[in-house]
């Protein structure tokens, strides 16, 4: 049952605050994807559109943003939901073993191969395989995987017998793959095969309004594990958490909440400000300060777009000039309502004007 917590404000007055609106409004969905922000709702709308298809999905976002949860939600909503969901952490498997892990091996294929072993692709047959940290795959493995993506066919290590599989491929990375392609550390043909339906998972600092719901959800989870119950949450706790930059995103928030639950005495939940104080975001106390920061960001982005001829990605793109990931720059352009089409390269001395509605997010 959804809990209603009381927030204790600084002047000791209290107010009832029901954090569990999401659980009520989305009772038919997973309880792990929590939030009501516009960014998250847009993300979930994309998930709902692509899930019923068999299209390859590339999930992009920083470490700790919940990319695996999005992959599992796509599988849950797909026609393959009753079949296996197999996760592979490409960064955690030694390069010498990754081919065997993905495609299996025959007995005697290499030293220590004492029996035939089924690979992850065979295990995922009929279902979904989730290739996490795809950007860390060695180049030689990318070549083999490219064939699997194209033909849904492979051979076990030590065998020449082709094996056909019916799998839906979802990949995820926190790397800028377009920059990796430019640096020749990731194959361009592999990138274009994966980049059928890209989904960007926003960082926690981009959806601070979701923090109260996330806090409630995590308090309930960890309090239940240790047999505790909380009646109130101090108002300044939410303010502290919303002021922090969260470089580790939701994974870091989980750690802070779990630690707080373990150390809490009584039924009042709070967070030690010292745990997050060192990296507090700039205070948002006055509108002029907010406007000044936004204007400065706009100026820097527009200069970079002008110098790059409107190009976002690549070694000469605006993202590289600013030293930030392409996905972050796209998010900034959308939030600042910058029309990047106005910065397209000049031809014959004339600026190429956009031919689309310039309201909202413009895409190339």
C-alpha positions as a Python dict, from the first residue, in 0.01 Angstrom:
ca = {
    (1, 'X'): (0, 0, 0),
    (2, 'X'): (126, 350, -83),
    (3, 'X'): (263, 539, 217),
    (4, 'X'): (188, 897, 313),
    (5, 'X'): (475, 1064, 496),
    (6, 'X'): (462, 1386, 696),
    (7, 'X'): (728, 1640, 613),
    (8, 'X'): (856, 1837, 912),
    (9, 'X'): (942, 2191, 806),
    (10, 'X'): (1204, 2417, 961),
    (11, 'X'): (950, 2597, 1181),
    (12, 'X'): (835, 2261, 1324),
    (13, 'X'): (496, 2276, 1149),
    (14, 'X'): (397, 1965, 958),
    (15, 'X'): (217, 1892, 638),
    (16, 'X'): (95, 1568, 486),
    (17, 'X'): (272, 1484, 162),
    (18, 'X'): (183, 1176, -38),
    (19, 'X'): (492, 1071, -230),
    (20, 'X'): (327, 767, -393),
    (21, 'X'): (132, 934, -672),
    (22, 'X'): (341, 746, -928),
    (23, 'X'): (250, 409, -783),
    (24, 'X'): (-119, 505, -803),
    (25, 'X'): (-107, 647, -1154),
    (26, 'X'): (117, 374, -1299),
    (27, 'X'): (16, 71, -1095),
    (28, 'X'): (47, -156, -1397),
    (29, 'X'): (413, -70, -1455),
    (30, 'X'): (735, -163, -1282),
    (31, 'X'): (788, -9, -938),
    (32, 'X'): (1155, 49, -1009),
    (33, 'X'): (1110, 330, -1262),
    (34, 'X'): (1003, 615, -1039),
    (35, 'X'): (924, 977, -1127),
    (36, 'X'): (679, 1216, -1286),
    (37, 'X'): (911, 1467, -1454),
    (38, 'X'): (855, 1563, -1815),
    (39, 'X'): (1191, 1411, -1912),
    (40, 'X'): (1105, 1075, -1758),
    (41, 'X'): (755, 1070, -1906),
    (42, 'X'): (900, 1143, -2250),
    (43, 'X'): (1147, 858, -2200),
    (44, 'X'): (872, 616, -2098),
    (45, 'X'): (667, 721, -2400),
    (46, 'X'): (959, 622, -2625),
    (47, 'X'): (987, 291, -2440),
    (48, 'X'): (619, 223, -2496),
    (49, 'X'): (651, 292, -2868),
    (50, 'X'): (956, 76, -2937),
    (51, 'X'): (884, -213, -2697),
    (52, 'X'): (628, -400, -2916),
    (53, 'X'): (868, -399, -3210),
    (54, 'X'): (1178, -612, -3258),
    (55, 'X'): (1394, -311, -3342),
    (56, 'X'): (1742, -285, -3194),
    (57, 'X'): (1758, -26, -2915),
    (58, 'X'): (2066, 170, -2805),
    (59, 'X'): (2029, 315, -2453),
    (60, 'X'): (2256, 609, -2379),
    (61, 'X'): (2326, 782, -2049),
    (62, 'X'): (2567, 836, -1764),
    (63, 'X'): (2665, 566, -1517),
    (64, 'X'): (2399, 500, -1255),
    (65, 'X'): (2102, 648, -1442),
    (66, 'X'): (1912, 319, -1468),
    (67, 'X'): (1982, 203, -1822),
    (68, 'X'): (1931, -161, -1728),
    (69, 'X'): (1588, -80, -1579),
    (70, 'X'): (1488, 76, -1911),
    (71, 'X'): (1612, -232, -2097),
    (72, 'X'): (1410, -459, -1868),
    (73, 'X'): (1101, -240, -1913),
    (74, 'X'): (1132, -266, -2292),
    (75, 'X'): (1152, -645, -2258),
    (76, 'X'): (859, -653, -2013),
    (77, 'X'): (637, -462, -2255),
    (78, 'X'): (746, -662, -2560),
    (79, 'X'): (600, -973, -2720),
    (80, 'X'): (905, -1158, -2583),
    (81, 'X'): (828, -1089, -2217),
    (82, 'X'): (771, -1457, -2136),
    (83, 'X'): (1107, -1551, -2284),
    (84, 'X'): (1457, -1501, -2135),
    (85, 'X'): (1615, -1162, -2065),
    (86, 'X'): (1991, -1217, -2067),
    (87, 'X'): (2224, -942, -1945),
    (88, 'X'): (2587, -927, -2051),
    (89, 'X'): (2828, -677, -1894),
    (90, 'X'): (3075, -638, -2178),
    (91, 'X'): (3317, -442, -1958),
    (92, 'X'): (3340, -717, -1695),
    (93, 'X'): (3446, -1002, -1926),
    (94, 'X'): (3817, -1039, -2015),
    (95, 'X'): (3880, -982, -2388),
    (96, 'X'): (4016, -1336, -2425),
    (97, 'X'): (3689, -1487, -2298),
    (98, 'X'): (3422, -1258, -2439),
    (99, 'X'): (3373, -1454, -2764),
    (100, 'X'): (3321, -1772, -2563),
    (101, 'X'): (3079, -1596, -2325),
    (102, 'X'): (2870, -1451, -2608),
    (103, 'X'): (2874, -1739, -2857),
    (104, 'X'): (2972, -2046, -2652),
    (105, 'X'): (3248, -2295, -2728),
    (106, 'X'): (3305, -2656, -2822),
    (107, 'X'): (3490, -2907, -2608),
    (108, 'X'): (3864, -2869, -2663),
    (109, 'X'): (3828, -2530, -2834),
    (110, 'X'): (4096, -2392, -2601),
    (111, 'X'): (4283, -2489, -2286),
    (112, 'X'): (4032, -2551, -2011),
    (113, 'X'): (3735, -2607, -2245),
    (114, 'X'): (3649, -2947, -2100),
    (115, 'X'): (3296, -2956, -2238),
    (116, 'X'): (3064, -2781, -2481),
    (117, 'X'): (2924, -2459, -2337),
    (118, 'X'): (2622, -2260, -2450),
    (119, 'X'): (2681, -1888, -2501),
    (120, 'X'): (2463, -1596, -2396),
    (121, 'X'): (2308, -1557, -2742),
    (122, 'X'): (2186, -1917, -2738),
    (123, 'X'): (2053, -1869, -2386),
    (124, 'X'): (1858, -1563, -2504),
    (125, 'X'): (1701, -1740, -2804),
    (126, 'X'): (1340, -1625, -2840),
    (127, 'X'): (1395, -1345, -2591),
    (128, 'X'): (1613, -1039, -2540),
    (129, 'X'): (1987, -1000, -2493),
    (130, 'X'): (2104, -684, -2316),
    (131, 'X'): (2461, -587, -2405),
    (132, 'X'): (2558, -345, -2128),
    (133, 'X'): (2870, -128, -2171),
    (134, 'X'): (2877, -211, -2542),
    (135, 'X'): (3137, 60, -2596),
    (136, 'X'): (3396, -153, -2416),
    (137, 'X'): (3384, -440, -2666),
    (138, 'X'): (3720, -520, -2833),
    (139, 'X'): (3734, -440, -3205),
    (140, 'X'): (3776, -807, -3304),
    (141, 'X'): (3461, -902, -3110),
    (142, 'X'): (3271, -618, -3273),
    (143, 'X'): (3334, -779, -3612),
    (144, 'X'): (3180, -1109, -3500),
    (145, 'X'): (2892, -938, -3324),
    (146, 'X'): (2819, -733, -3634),
    (147, 'X'): (2743, -1051, -3825),
    (148, 'X'): (2510, -1171, -3549),
    (149, 'X'): (2321, -841, -3559),
    (150, 'X'): (2294, -855, -3937),
    (151, 'X'): (2217, -1224, -3988),
    (152, 'X'): (2121, -1355, -3640),
    (153, 'X'): (2375, -1630, -3698),
    (154, 'X'): (2708, -1728, -3539),
    (155, 'X'): (2941, -2020, -3467),
    (156, 'X'): (3059, -2140, -3130),
    (157, 'X'): (3432, -2097, -3065),
    (158, 'X'): (3602, -2404, -3209),
    (159, 'X'): (3317, -2488, -3448),
    (160, 'X'): (3231, -2408, -3809),
    (161, 'X'): (2866, -2506, -3774),
    (162, 'X'): (2642, -2197, -3794),
    (163, 'X'): (2374, -2153, -3529),
    (164, 'X'): (2068, -1938, -3594),
    (165, 'X'): (1902, -1745, -3313),
    (166, 'X'): (1592, -1528, -3278),
    (167, 'X'): (1689, -1254, -3033),
    (168, 'X'): (1602, -892, -2974),
    (169, 'X'): (1918, -686, -2911),
    (170, 'X'): (1928, -398, -2664),
    (171, 'X'): (2263, -230, -2603),
    (172, 'X'): (2368, 38, -2357),
    (173, 'X'): (2670, 259, -2300),
    (174, 'X'): (2785, 563, -2106),
    (175, 'X'): (3037, 645, -2378),
    (176, 'X'): (2993, 885, -2669),
    (177, 'X'): (3000, 624, -2945),
    (178, 'X'): (3009, 882, -3223),
    (179, 'X'): (3329, 1022, -3073),
    (180, 'X'): (3460, 665, -3036),
    (181, 'X'): (3391, 607, -3405),
    (182, 'X'): (3581, 926, -3488),
    (183, 'X'): (3870, 803, -3270),
    (184, 'X'): (3855, 461, -3443),
    (185, 'X'): (3799, 275, -3117),
    (186, 'X'): (3449, 170, -3222),
    (187, 'X'): (3346, 44, -3564),
    (188, 'X'): (3123, 279, -3761),
    (189, 'X'): (2925, -8, -3919),
    (190, 'X'): (2865, -151, -3571),
    (191, 'X'): (2744, 187, -3445),
    (192, 'X'): (2496, 229, -3730),
    (193, 'X'): (2361, -123, -3677),
    (194, 'X'): (2302, -54, -3309),
    (195, 'X'): (2174, 302, -3345),
    (196, 'X'): (1833, 205, -3486),
    (197, 'X'): (1631, 347, -3197),
    (198, 'X'): (1848, 549, -2956),
    (199, 'X'): (1705, 634, -2613),
    (200, 'X'): (1872, 885, -2382),
    (201, 'X'): (1828, 833, -2007),
    (202, 'X'): (1861, 1172, -1833),
    (203, 'X'): (2097, 1225, -1540),
    (204, 'X'): (1939, 1270, -1198),
    (205, 'X'): (2046, 1637, -1188),
    (206, 'X'): (1832, 1690, -1500),
    (207, 'X'): (1517, 1571, -1322),
    (208, 'X'): (1551, 1699, -966),
    (209, 'X'): (1173, 1717, -930),
    (210, 'X'): (1170, 1335, -918),
    (211, 'X'): (1385, 1320, -606),
    (212, 'X'): (1094, 1329, -352),
    (213, 'X'): (931, 1028, -521),
    (214, 'X'): (1261, 846, -546),
    (215, 'X'): (1338, 913, -180),
    (216, 'X'): (1001, 774, -70),
    (217, 'X'): (1046, 466, -286),
    (218, 'X'): (1397, 399, -155),
    (219, 'X'): (1302, 462, 209),
    (220, 'X'): (1027, 200, 183),
    (221, 'X'): (1261, -50, 17),
    (222, 'X'): (1549, -21, 265),
    (223, 'X'): (1333, 30, 576),
    (224, 'X'): (1154, -295, 502),
    (225, 'X'): (1485, -480, 474),
    (226, 'X'): (1602, -370, 821),
    (227, 'X'): (1262, -378, 989),
    (228, 'X'): (1221, -4, 1044),
    (229, 'X'): (933, 238, 984),
    (230, 'X'): (944, 615, 935),
    (231, 'X'): (667, 864, 1004),
    (232, 'X'): (823, 1195, 904),
    (233, 'X'): (1085, 1337, 668),
    (234, 'X'): (1249, 1669, 748),
    (235, 'X'): (1186, 1928, 476),
    (236, 'X'): (1552, 2033, 463),
    (237, 'X'): (1642, 1673, 375),
    (238, 'X'): (1464, 1703, 40),
    (239, 'X'): (1619, 2047, -15),
    (240, 'X'): (1968, 1910, 55),
    (241, 'X'): (1919, 1621, -184),
    (242, 'X'): (1783, 1845, -460),
    (243, 'X'): (2079, 2083, -424),
    (244, 'X'): (2338, 1810, -482),
    (245, 'X'): (2480, 1740, -830),
    (246, 'X'): (2462, 1357, -799),
    (247, 'X'): (2761, 1257, -1015),
    (248, 'X'): (2676, 892, -939),
    (249, 'X'): (2310, 951, -1027),
    (250, 'X'): (2039, 720, -887),
    (251, 'X'): (2293, 458, -782),
    (252, 'X'): (2457, 716, -555),
    (253, 'X'): (2118, 829, -421),
    (254, 'X'): (2038, 467, -334),
    (255, 'X'): (2358, 440, -133),
    (256, 'X'): (2287, 761, 60),
    (257, 'X'): (1929, 658, 143),
    (258, 'X'): (2030, 305, 247),
    (259, 'X'): (2304, 441, 475),
    (260, 'X'): (2061, 692, 626),
    (261, 'X'): (1801, 423, 694),
    (262, 'X'): (2057, 203, 869),
    (263, 'X'): (2184, 485, 1091),
    (264, 'X'): (1845, 644, 1165),
    (265, 'X'): (1712, 641, 1522),
    (266, 'X'): (1341, 683, 1577),
    (267, 'X'): (1079, 746, 1311),
    (268, 'X'): (1216, 1069, 1159),
    (269, 'X'): (1415, 1025, 837),
    (270, 'X'): (1700, 1263, 757),
    (271, 'X'): (2028, 1267, 567),
    (272, 'X'): (2362, 1381, 703),
    (273, 'X'): (2434, 1698, 506),
    (274, 'X'): (2806, 1629, 527),
    (275, 'X'): (2771, 1332, 292),
    (276, 'X'): (2668, 1554, 2),
    (277, 'X'): (2788, 1898, 110),
    (278, 'X'): (3119, 1888, -75),
    (279, 'X'): (2956, 1881, -417),
    (280, 'X'): (2645, 2090, -364),
    (281, 'X'): (2509, 2254, -675),
    (282, 'X'): (2511, 2630, -692),
    (283, 'X'): (2224, 2768, -483),
    (284, 'X'): (1917, 2864, -684),
    (285, 'X'): (1809, 3145, -454),
    (286, 'X'): (1735, 3423, -699),
    (287, 'X'): (1597, 3445, -1050),
    (288, 'X'): (1877, 3679, -1173),
    (289, 'X'): (2139, 3415, -1085),
    (290, 'X'): (1948, 3147, -1274),
    (291, 'X'): (1904, 3375, -1572),
    (292, 'X'): (2272, 3469, -1568),
    (293, 'X'): (2385, 3106, -1571),
    (294, 'X'): (2138, 3017, -1846),
    (295, 'X'): (2245, 3315, -2056),
    (296, 'X'): (2610, 3221, -2018),
    (297, 'X'): (2537, 2860, -2117),
    (298, 'X'): (2334, 2978, -2417),
    (299, 'X'): (2619, 3206, -2528),
    (300, 'X'): (2880, 2929, -2503),
    (301, 'X'): (2662, 2678, -2688),
    (302, 'X'): (2573, 2922, -2966),
    (303, 'X'): (2939, 3011, -3018),
    (304, 'X'): (3031, 2642, -3042),
    (305, 'X'): (2743, 2575, -3283),
    (306, 'X'): (2850, 2869, -3498),
    (307, 'X'): (3211, 2746, -3511),
    (308, 'X'): (3104, 2391, -3597),
    (309, 'X'): (2849, 2494, -3861),
    (310, 'X'): (2565, 2351, -3656),
    (311, 'X'): (2727, 2007, -3623),
    (312, 'X'): (2678, 1847, -3281),
    (313, 'X'): (2890, 1530, -3286),
    (314, 'X'): (3226, 1428, -3424),
    (315, 'X'): (3575, 1561, -3353),
    (316, 'X'): (3490, 1905, -3494),
    (317, 'X'): (3136, 1916, -3354),
    (318, 'X'): (3003, 2152, -3089),
    (319, 'X'): (3003, 1884, -2818),
    (320, 'X'): (3376, 1821, -2867),
    (321, 'X'): (3449, 2195, -2861),
    (322, 'X'): (3264, 2228, -2531),
    (323, 'X'): (3416, 1911, -2387),
    (324, 'X'): (3081, 1748, -2302),
    (325, 'X'): (2895, 1437, -2429),
    (326, 'X'): (2669, 1482, -2729),
    (327, 'X'): (2365, 1368, -2529),
    (328, 'X'): (2430, 1635, -2264),
    (329, 'X'): (2458, 1904, -2530),
    (330, 'X'): (2133, 1789, -2695),
    (331, 'X'): (1960, 1814, -2357),
    (332, 'X'): (2098, 2165, -2300),
    (333, 'X'): (1992, 2277, -2648),
    (334, 'X'): (1639, 2150, -2580),
    (335, 'X'): (1612, 2309, -2235),
    (336, 'X'): (1744, 2645, -2359),
    (337, 'X'): (1526, 2625, -2672),
    (338, 'X'): (1818, 2690, -2905),
    (339, 'X'): (1739, 2638, -3274),
    (340, 'X'): (2052, 2459, -3391),
    (341, 'X'): (1935, 2462, -3753),
    (342, 'X'): (2011, 2835, -3760),
    (343, 'X'): (2380, 2750, -3733),
    (344, 'X'): (2403, 2518, -4031),
    (345, 'X'): (2707, 2580, -4248),
    (346, 'X'): (2689, 2875, -4487),
    (347, 'X'): (2671, 2796, -4854),
    (348, 'X'): (2774, 3059, -5108),
    (349, 'X'): (2761, 3319, -4835),
    (350, 'X'): (2398, 3246, -4745),
    (351, 'X'): (2286, 3088, -4422),
    (352, 'X'): (2076, 2776, -4480),
    (353, 'X'): (1750, 2853, -4301),
    (354, 'X'): (1550, 2578, -4130),
    (355, 'X'): (1245, 2439, -4299),
    (356, 'X'): (1079, 2304, -3985),
    (357, 'X'): (881, 2438, -3692),
    (358, 'X'): (1143, 2588, -3460),
    (359, 'X'): (948, 2545, -3136),
    (360, 'X'): (1066, 2284, -2888),
    (361, 'X'): (1345, 2038, -2955),
    (362, 'X'): (1490, 2048, -3305),
    (363, 'X'): (1664, 1741, -3441),
    (364, 'X'): (1906, 1712, -3728),
}
